[in-house]
Amino acid sequence: MRLCVNIDHFATLREARGGLEPDPVTAAQICELHGAEGIVCHLREDRRHINDRDLRLLRDMVKTKLDLEMAITDEILQIAVETLPDLVTFVPEKRKELTTESGLDVIREAEKVAHAVRMMHENDIEVSLFVDPIDEQVEAAAETGADVIEIHTGEFANARSIEEMAEQLERIRKAAAFARTLELGVNAGHGINYQNVHYITPIRDIEEVSIGHSLVARAMFVGLPTAVKDMVRLVRGF
């Protein structure tokens, strides 16, 4: 399993003071240097953390894989075409949410999503869809022509009991297995941390996890290189 690091929260901290530090691009370089196999950033419509300049610099500097999370809007689609990330992940986006709250409703927005997927493919950009672990949404994702799904693991991460966690974990496992039968790549993300990642790593159909908040929080106490190396060890299972 691969670790991709979401660097949005470095930019969030920067924007809290409206200055230049910490630089999310420098953070991305450190993450790669210490074992991350991809960098994730979310260019939101309101630019609350990552901004256009960050994205351009990240495209120039990232050596592993750059995954651009984005809503399906004309503006952001055009920016993706201009910057050419290795992967785009289409996510739902609400102006007042603190972080992405749920998966994309691919069934309801099938035509819109399929059009965006075609646009990215025409520019040699692979596409992932952030979806809840629901078979119908996974199947709809495959029908749009997407290459990958990223399973929303938020309900698992927020489970209040062992029984609820086990139930959510089984949903994730089944969705991942179903996606593979449809020849989709499978990633996972949202709320995964140092305490719960060991429940995810045995799911062999999941090839990659995207982790941001918990890693950035740990880095405040132990330093970013150590935080990344610790998570890499957990994700790789040693």
Phi and psi restraints in degrees (value plus and minus 20) as a CYANA .aco file:
   2 ARG   PHI    -122.0   -82.0
   2 ARG   PSI     130.6   170.6
   3 LEU   PHI    -125.4   -85.4
   3 LEU   PSI     104.1   144.1
   4 CYS   PHI    -132.3   -92.3
   4 CYS   PSI     116.9   156.9
   5 VAL   PHI    -124.8   -84.8
   5 VAL   PSI     106.2   146.2
   6 ASN   PHI    -106.4   -66.4
   6 ASN   PSI     100.0   140.0
   7 ILE   PHI    -119.4   -79.4
   7 ILE   PSI      -9.8    30.2
   8 ASP   PHI     -74.6   -34.6
   8 ASP   PSI     -58.6   -18.6
   9 HIS   PHI     -91.4   -51.4
   9 HIS   PSI     -41.4    -1.4
  10 PHE   PHI     -85.7   -45.7
  10 PHE   PSI     -60.6   -20.6
  11 ALA   PHI     -89.4   -49.4
  11 ALA   PSI     -55.0   -15.0
  12 THR   PHI     -80.0   -40.0
  12 THR   PSI     -64.0   -24.0
  13 LEU   PHI     -84.5   -44.5
  13 LEU   PSI     -60.0   -20.0
  14 ARG   PHI     -80.1   -40.1
  14 ARG   PSI     -65.8   -25.8
  15 GLU   PHI     -90.9   -50.9
  15 GLU   PSI     -38.9     1.1
  16 ALA   PHI     -80.6   -40.6
  16 ALA   PSI     -49.4    -9.4
  17 ARG   PHI    -130.8   -90.8
  17 ARG   PSI     -24.6    15.4
  18 GLY   PHI      47.7    87.7
  18 GLY   PSI       4.8    44.8
  19 GLY   PHI    -128.2   -88.2
  19 GLY   PSI    -164.7  -124.7
  20 LEU   PHI    -134.1   -94.1
  20 LEU   PSI     -29.7    10.3
  21 GLU   PHI    -139.6   -99.6
  21 GLU   PSI     126.3   166.3
  22 PRO   PHI     -97.3   -57.3
  22 PRO   PSI     131.3   171.3
  23 ASP   PHI    -106.1   -66.1
  23 ASP   PSI      96.0   136.0
  24 PRO   PHI     -84.5   -44.5
  24 PRO   PSI     -45.2    -5.2
  25 VAL   PHI     -89.9   -49.9
  25 VAL   PSI     -62.8   -22.8
  26 THR   PHI     -81.9   -41.9
  26 THR   PSI     -61.1   -21.1
  27 ALA   PHI     -78.5   -38.5
  27 ALA   PSI     -62.7   -22.7
  28 ALA   PHI     -80.6   -40.6
  28 ALA   PSI     -61.6   -21.6
  29 GLN   PHI     -84.3   -44.3
  29 GLN   PSI     -60.8   -20.8
  30 ILE   PHI     -85.2   -45.2
  30 ILE   PSI     -61.6   -21.6
  31 CYS   PHI     -80.1   -40.1
  31 CYS   PSI     -65.3   -25.3
  32 GLU   PHI     -83.3   -43.3
  32 GLU   PSI     -62.5   -22.5
  33 LEU   PHI     -80.3   -40.3
  33 LEU   PSI     -48.9    -8.9
  34 HIS   PHI    -128.8   -88.8
  34 HIS   PSI       0.3    40.3
  35 GLY   PHI      99.3   139.3
  35 GLY   PSI     -29.4    10.6
  36 ALA   PHI     -84.7   -44.7
  36 ALA   PSI     120.0   160.0
  37 GLU   PHI    -125.1   -85.1
  37 GLU   PSI      -7.7    32.3
  38 GLY   PHI    -196.7  -156.7
  38 GLY   PSI     137.1   177.1
  39 ILE   PHI    -142.7  -102.7
  39 ILE   PSI     114.0   154.0
  40 VAL   PHI    -136.9   -96.9
  40 VAL   PSI     116.2   156.2
  41 CYS   PHI    -162.1  -122.1
  41 CYS   PSI     132.3   172.3
  42 HIS   PHI    -138.5   -98.5
  42 HIS   PSI      91.6   131.6
  43 LEU   PHI    -109.2   -69.2
  43 LEU   PSI      79.3   119.3
  44 ARG   PHI    -102.3   -62.3
  44 ARG   PSI     137.4   177.4
  45 GLU   PHI     -79.5   -39.5
  45 GLU   PSI     -55.2   -15.2
  46 ASP   PHI    -109.5   -69.5
  46 ASP   PSI     -20.4    19.6
  47 ARG   PHI      33.7    73.7
  47 ARG   PSI      21.5    61.5
  48 ARG   PHI     -90.6   -50.6
  48 ARG   PSI     -40.3    -0.3
  49 HIS   PHI    -156.6  -116.6
  49 HIS   PSI    -103.2   -63.2
  50 ILE   PHI     -85.5   -45.5
  50 ILE   PSI     115.8   155.8
  51 ASN   PHI    -138.0   -98.0
  51 ASN   PSI     158.1   198.1
  52 ASP   PHI     -82.1   -42.1
  52 ASP   PSI     -59.8   -19.8
  53 ARG   PHI     -84.2   -44.2
  53 ARG   PSI     -61.9   -21.9
  54 ASP   PHI     -75.5   -35.5
  54 ASP   PSI     -67.5   -27.5
  55 LEU   PHI     -82.1   -42.1
  55 LEU   PSI     -63.5   -23.5
  56 ARG   PHI     -82.4   -42.4
  56 ARG   PSI     -62.3   -22.3
  57 LEU   PHI     -88.2   -48.2
  57 LEU   PSI     -58.9   -18.9
  58 LEU   PHI     -81.8   -41.8
  58 LEU   PSI     -61.0   -21.0
  59 ARG   PHI     -81.4   -41.4
  59 ARG   PSI     -55.3   -15.3
  60 ASP   PHI     -94.8   -54.8
  60 ASP   PSI     -52.3   -12.3
  61 MET   PHI    -120.5   -80.5
  61 MET   PSI     -50.5   -10.5
  62 VAL   PHI     -89.5   -49.5
  62 VAL   PSI     108.3   148.3
  63 LYS   PHI    -123.9   -83.9
  63 LYS   PSI     -36.6     3.4
  64 THR   PHI    -111.6   -71.6
  64 THR   PSI    -110.1   -70.1
  65 LYS   PHI    -165.1  -125.1
  65 LYS   PSI     113.3   153.3
  66 LEU   PHI    -125.9   -85.9
  66 LEU   PSI      99.2   139.2
  67 ASP   PHI    -129.7   -89.7
  67 ASP   PSI      95.7   135.7
  68 LEU   PHI    -118.4   -78.4
  68 LEU   PSI      90.8   130.8
  69 GLU   PHI     -98.9   -58.9
  69 GLU   PSI     121.0   161.0
  70 MET   PHI    -184.3  -144.3
  70 MET   PSI     130.7   170.7
  71 ALA   PHI    -100.3   -60.3
  71 ALA   PSI     139.1   179.1
  72 ILE   PHI    -108.3   -68.3
  72 ILE   PSI      66.7   106.7
  73 THR   PHI    -147.7  -107.7
  73 THR   PSI     135.2   175.2
  74 ASP   PHI     -78.0   -38.0
  74 ASP   PSI     -62.9   -22.9
  75 GLU   PHI     -81.8   -41.8
  75 GLU   PSI     -70.3   -30.3
  76 ILE   PHI     -92.1   -52.1
  76 ILE   PSI     -54.2   -14.2
  77 LEU   PHI     -79.8   -39.8
  77 LEU   PSI     -62.5   -22.5
  78 GLN   PHI     -85.8   -45.8
  78 GLN   PSI     -58.1   -18.1
  79 ILE   PHI     -83.8   -43.8
  79 ILE   PSI     -59.4   -19.4
  80 ALA   PHI     -81.6   -41.6
  80 ALA   PSI     -63.6   -23.6
  81 VAL   PHI     -82.0   -42.0
  81 VAL   PSI     -56.9   -16.9
  82 GLU   PHI     -94.5   -54.5
  82 GLU   PSI     -53.4   -13.4
  83 THR   PHI    -116.3   -76.3
  83 THR   PSI     -43.4    -3.4
  84 LEU   PHI      36.5    76.5
  84 LEU   PSI      42.8    82.8
  85 PRO   PHI     -84.5   -44.5
  85 PRO   PSI     143.0   183.0
  86 ASP   PHI     -90.7   -50.7
  86 ASP   PSI     -51.9   -11.9
  87 LEU   PHI    -165.5  -125.5
  87 LEU   PSI     120.5   160.5
  88 VAL   PHI    -132.9   -92.9
  88 VAL   PSI     122.6   162.6
  89 THR   PHI    -137.9   -97.9
  89 THR   PSI      93.5   133.5
  90 PHE   PHI     -99.5   -59.5
  90 PHE   PSI     106.9   146.9
  91 VAL   PHI    -150.2  -110.2
  91 VAL   PSI     135.6   175.6
  92 PRO   PHI     -93.4   -53.4
  92 PRO   PSI     134.4   174.4
  93 GLU   PHI    -163.9  -123.9
  93 GLU   PSI     107.0   147.0
  94 LYS   PHI    -139.4   -99.4
  94 LYS   PSI     119.6   159.6
  95 ARG   PHI     -80.9   -40.9
  95 ARG   PSI     -58.1   -18.1
  96 LYS   PHI    -116.5   -76.5
  96 LYS   PSI     -21.2    18.8
  97 GLU   PHI     -92.8   -52.8
  97 GLU   PSI     128.1   168.1
  98 LEU   PHI     -95.2   -55.2
  98 LEU   PSI     -58.3   -18.3
  99 THR   PHI    -170.5  -130.5
  99 THR   PSI     150.0   190.0
 100 THR   PHI     -79.9   -39.9
 100 THR   PSI     105.2   145.2
 101 GLU   PHI    -115.1   -75.1
 101 GLU   PSI     -40.2    -0.2
 102 SER   PHI    -179.2  -139.2
 102 SER   PSI     154.8   194.8
 103 GLY   PHI     -98.4   -58.4
 103 GLY   PSI     144.3   184.3
 104 LEU   PHI     -89.5   -49.5
 104 LEU   PSI     117.0   157.0
 105 ASP   PHI    -106.1   -66.1
 105 ASP   PSI      64.0   104.0
 106 VAL   PHI     -86.8   -46.8
 106 VAL   PSI     -54.5   -14.5
 107 ILE   PHI     -81.4   -41.4
 107 ILE   PSI     -68.6   -28.6
 108 ARG   PHI     -90.2   -50.2
 108 ARG   PSI     -52.4   -12.4
 109 GLU   PHI    -130.8   -90.8
 109 GLU   PSI       9.5    49.5
 110 ALA   PHI     -75.2   -35.2
 110 ALA   PSI     -66.1   -26.1
 111 GLU   PHI     -85.9   -45.9
 111 GLU   PSI     -64.3   -24.3
 112 LYS   PHI     -82.1   -42.1
 112 LYS   PSI     -64.7   -24.7
 113 VAL   PHI     -85.7   -45.7
 113 VAL   PSI     -65.3   -25.3
 114 ALA   PHI     -80.3   -40.3
 114 ALA   PSI     -60.1   -20.1
 115 HIS   PHI     -82.0   -42.0
 115 HIS   PSI     -64.7   -24.7
 116 ALA   PHI     -85.3   -45.3
 116 ALA   PSI     -58.4   -18.4
 117 VAL   PHI     -81.7   -41.7
 117 VAL   PSI     -66.1   -26.1
 118 ARG   PHI     -80.3   -40.3
 118 ARG   PSI     -61.2   -21.2
 119 MET   PHI     -81.2   -41.2
 119 MET   PSI     -62.3   -22.3
 120 MET   PHI     -88.4   -48.4
 120 MET   PSI     -63.0   -23.0
 121 HIS   PHI     -82.5   -42.5
 121 HIS   PSI     -54.9   -14.9
 122 GLU   PHI     -82.7   -42.7
 122 GLU   PSI     -39.3     0.7
 123 ASN   PHI    -131.3   -91.3
 123 ASN   PSI       0.2    40.2
 124 ASP   PHI      40.3    80.3
 124 ASP   PSI      15.2    55.2
 125 ILE   PHI    -129.7   -89.7
 125 ILE   PSI     106.2   146.2
 126 GLU   PHI     -94.3   -54.3
 126 GLU   PSI     136.3   176.3
 127 VAL   PHI    -147.6  -107.6
 127 VAL   PSI     113.0   153.0
 128 SER   PHI    -137.9   -97.9
 128 SER   PSI     125.2   165.2
 129 LEU   PHI    -136.0   -96.0
 129 LEU   PSI     108.6   148.6
 130 PHE   PHI    -104.1   -64.1
 130 PHE   PSI      90.3   130.3
 131 VAL   PHI    -151.8  -111.8
 131 VAL   PSI     133.1   173.1
 132 ASP   PHI     -91.2   -51.2
 132 ASP   PSI     135.8   175.8
 133 PRO   PHI     -95.8   -55.8
 133 PRO   PSI      49.7    89.7
 134 ILE   PHI    -146.6  -106.6
 134 ILE   PSI     105.2   145.2
 135 ASP   PHI     -74.7   -34.7
 135 ASP   PSI     -61.3   -21.3
 136 GLU   PHI     -84.0   -44.0
 136 GLU   PSI     -56.2   -16.2
 137 GLN   PHI     -91.8   -51.8
 137 GLN   PSI     -58.3   -18.3
 138 VAL   PHI     -82.9   -42.9
 138 VAL   PSI     -64.7   -24.7
 139 GLU   PHI     -84.1   -44.1
 139 GLU   PSI     -60.7   -20.7
 140 ALA   PHI     -83.6   -43.6
 140 ALA   PSI     -56.5   -16.5
 141 ALA   PHI     -81.1   -41.1
 141 ALA   PSI     -64.6   -24.6
 142 ALA   PHI     -82.4   -42.4
 142 ALA   PSI     -58.6   -18.6
 143 GLU   PHI     -87.4   -47.4
 143 GLU   PSI     -44.3    -4.3
 144 THR   PHI     -95.2   -55.2
 144 THR   PSI     -34.3     5.7
 145 GLY   PHI      75.3   115.3
 145 GLY   PSI     -14.0    26.0
 146 ALA   PHI     -79.6   -39.6
 146 ALA   PSI     134.5   174.5
 147 ASP   PHI    -111.1   -71.1
 147 ASP   PSI     -50.9   -10.9
 148 VAL   PHI    -163.1  -123.1
 148 VAL   PSI     131.5   171.5
 149 ILE   PHI    -135.6   -95.6
 149 ILE   PSI     127.7   167.7
 150 GLU   PHI    -131.3   -91.3
 150 GLU   PSI      95.7   135.7
 151 ILE   PHI     -96.9   -56.9
 151 ILE   PSI     107.4   147.4
 152 HIS   PHI     -92.9   -52.9
 152 HIS   PSI      95.4   135.4
 153 THR   PHI    -122.0   -82.0
 153 THR   PSI      -3.4    36.6
 154 GLY   PHI     -82.0   -42.0
 154 GLY   PSI     -62.9   -22.9
 155 GLU   PHI     -85.6   -45.6
 155 GLU   PSI     -57.0   -17.0
 156 PHE   PHI     -81.5   -41.5
 156 PHE   PSI     -69.0   -29.0
 157 ALA   PHI     -84.7   -44.7
 157 ALA   PSI     -50.3   -10.3
 158 ASN   PHI    -114.9   -74.9
 158 ASN   PSI     -13.8    26.2
 159 ALA   PHI     -78.3   -38.3
 159 ALA   PSI     119.9   159.9
 160 ARG   PHI    -118.8   -78.8
 160 ARG   PSI     -23.8    16.2
 161 SER   PHI    -166.9  -126.9
 161 SER   PSI     142.4   182.4
 162 ILE   PHI     -81.2   -41.2
 162 ILE   PSI     -59.2   -19.2
 163 GLU   PHI     -85.3   -45.3
 163 GLU   PSI     -63.7   -23.7
 164 GLU   PHI     -86.4   -46.4
 164 GLU   PSI     -60.6   -20.6
 165 MET   PHI     -81.5   -41.5
 165 MET   PSI     -64.3   -24.3
 166 ALA   PHI     -82.7   -42.7
 166 ALA   PSI     -59.0   -19.0
 167 GLU   PHI     -84.2   -44.2
 167 GLU   PSI     -65.4   -25.4
 168 GLN   PHI     -88.2   -48.2
 168 GLN   PSI     -56.4   -16.4
 169 LEU   PHI     -84.1   -44.1
 169 LEU   PSI     -58.4   -18.4
 170 GLU   PHI     -86.7   -46.7
 170 GLU   PSI     -57.8   -17.8
 171 ARG   PHI     -80.1   -40.1
 171 ARG   PSI     -63.0   -23.0
 172 ILE   PHI     -84.5   -44.5
 172 ILE   PSI     -64.8   -24.8
 173 ARG   PHI     -80.9   -40.9
 173 ARG   PSI     -65.8   -25.8
 174 LYS   PHI     -86.5   -46.5
 174 LYS   PSI     -60.3   -20.3
 175 ALA   PHI     -84.8   -44.8
 175 ALA   PSI     -60.3   -20.3
 176 ALA   PHI     -84.7   -44.7
 176 ALA   PSI     -63.9   -23.9
 177 ALA   PHI     -84.3   -44.3
 177 ALA   PSI     -61.5   -21.5
 178 PHE   PHI     -84.0   -44.0
 178 PHE   PSI     -62.0   -22.0
 179 ALA   PHI     -79.6   -39.6
 179 ALA   PSI     -59.0   -19.0
 180 ARG   PHI     -86.0   -46.0
 180 ARG   PSI     -53.9   -13.9
 181 THR   PHI     -86.4   -46.4
 181 THR   PSI     -42.0    -2.0
 182 LEU   PHI    -114.3   -74.3
 182 LEU   PSI     -11.3    28.7
 183 GLU   PHI      43.8    83.8
 183 GLU   PSI      12.6    52.6
 184 LEU   PHI    -115.3   -75.3
 184 LEU   PSI     122.1   162.1
 185 GLY   PHI     -90.8   -50.8
 185 GLY   PSI     135.6   175.6
 186 VAL   PHI    -151.3  -111.3
 186 VAL   PSI     100.2   140.2
 187 ASN   PHI    -135.9   -95.9
 187 ASN   PSI     153.1   193.1
 188 ALA   PHI    -169.2  -129.2
 188 ALA   PSI     129.6   169.6
 189 GLY   PHI    -195.3  -155.3
 189 GLY   PSI     137.1   177.1
 190 HIS   PHI      96.0   136.0
 190 HIS   PSI      88.9   128.9
 191 GLY   PHI      60.6   100.6
 191 GLY   PSI     -17.2    22.8
 192 ILE   PHI     -93.2   -53.2
 192 ILE   PSI     113.9   153.9
 193 ASN   PHI    -161.1  -121.1
 193 ASN   PSI    -193.0  -153.0
 194 TYR   PHI     -88.3   -48.3
 194 TYR   PSI     -42.6    -2.6
 195 GLN   PHI    -108.2   -68.2
 195 GLN   PSI     -48.6    -8.6
 196 ASN   PHI    -132.9   -92.9
 196 ASN   PSI     -26.1    13.9
 197 VAL   PHI     -82.4   -42.4
 197 VAL   PSI     -46.9    -6.9
 198 HIS   PHI     -88.5   -48.5
 198 HIS   PSI     -34.0     6.0
 199 TYR   PHI     -98.7   -58.7
 199 TYR   PSI     -46.4    -6.4
 200 ILE   PHI    -106.4   -66.4
 200 ILE   PSI     -57.6   -17.6
 201 THR   PHI     -80.2   -40.2
 201 THR   PSI     -49.5    -9.5
 202 PRO   PHI     -91.3   -51.3
 202 PRO   PSI     -30.5     9.5
 203 ILE   PHI    -100.8   -60.8
 203 ILE   PSI      75.9   115.9
 204 ARG   PHI     -87.2   -47.2
 204 ARG   PSI     -41.1    -1.1
 205 ASP   PHI     -93.1   -53.1
 205 ASP   PSI     -35.9     4.1
 206 ILE   PHI    -108.4   -68.4
 206 ILE   PSI     101.1   141.1
 207 GLU   PHI    -113.7   -73.7
 207 GLU   PSI     -40.9    -0.9
 208 GLU   PHI    -176.0  -136.0
 208 GLU   PSI     123.0   163.0
 209 VAL   PHI    -139.9   -99.9
 209 VAL   PSI     124.6   164.6
 210 SER   PHI    -128.7   -88.7
 210 SER   PSI      99.9   139.9
 211 ILE   PHI    -151.2  -111.2
 211 ILE   PSI     111.6   151.6
 212 GLY   PHI    -150.2  -110.2
 212 GLY   PSI     -91.6   -51.6
 213 HIS   PHI     -77.0   -37.0
 213 HIS   PSI     -68.8   -28.8
 214 SER   PHI     -85.3   -45.3
 214 SER   PSI     -55.2   -15.2
 215 LEU   PHI     -89.4   -49.4
 215 LEU   PSI     -62.6   -22.6
 216 VAL   PHI     -85.8   -45.8
 216 VAL   PSI     -59.5   -19.5
 217 ALA   PHI     -83.2   -43.2
 217 ALA   PSI     -63.0   -23.0
 218 ARG   PHI     -85.9   -45.9
 218 ARG   PSI     -56.4   -16.4
 219 ALA   PHI     -80.4   -40.4
 219 ALA   PSI     -47.5    -7.5
 220 MET   PHI     -83.6   -43.6
 220 MET   PSI     -45.8    -5.8
 221 PHE   PHI    -122.8   -82.8
 221 PHE   PSI     -54.3   -14.3
 222 VAL   PHI    -135.9   -95.9
 222 VAL   PSI     -26.8    13.2
 223 GLY   PHI      74.8   114.8
 223 GLY   PSI     128.3   168.3
 224 LEU   PHI     -84.6   -44.6
 224 LEU   PSI     -64.1   -24.1
 225 PRO   PHI     -76.8   -36.8
 225 PRO   PSI     -65.0   -25.0
 226 THR   PHI     -86.2   -46.2
 226 THR   PSI     -61.9   -21.9
 227 ALA   PHI     -79.5   -39.5
 227 ALA   PSI     -63.1   -23.1
 228 VAL   PHI     -87.6   -47.6
 228 VAL   PSI     -67.8   -27.8
 229 LYS   PHI     -82.0   -42.0
 229 LYS   PSI     -58.8   -18.8
 230 ASP   PHI     -82.3   -42.3
 230 ASP   PSI     -62.7   -22.7
 231 MET   PHI     -91.4   -51.4
 231 MET   PSI     -57.6   -17.6
 232 VAL   PHI     -77.7   -37.7
 232 VAL   PSI     -64.1   -24.1
 233 ARG   PHI     -80.9   -40.9
 233 ARG   PSI     -62.8   -22.8
 234 LEU   PHI     -86.0   -46.0
 234 LEU   PSI     -63.2   -23.2
 235 VAL   PHI     -87.2   -47.2
 235 VAL   PSI     -57.7   -17.7
 236 ARG   PHI    -103.0   -63.0
 236 ARG   PSI     -26.9    13.1
 237 GLY   PHI      59.3    99.3
 237 GLY   PSI      11.9    51.9
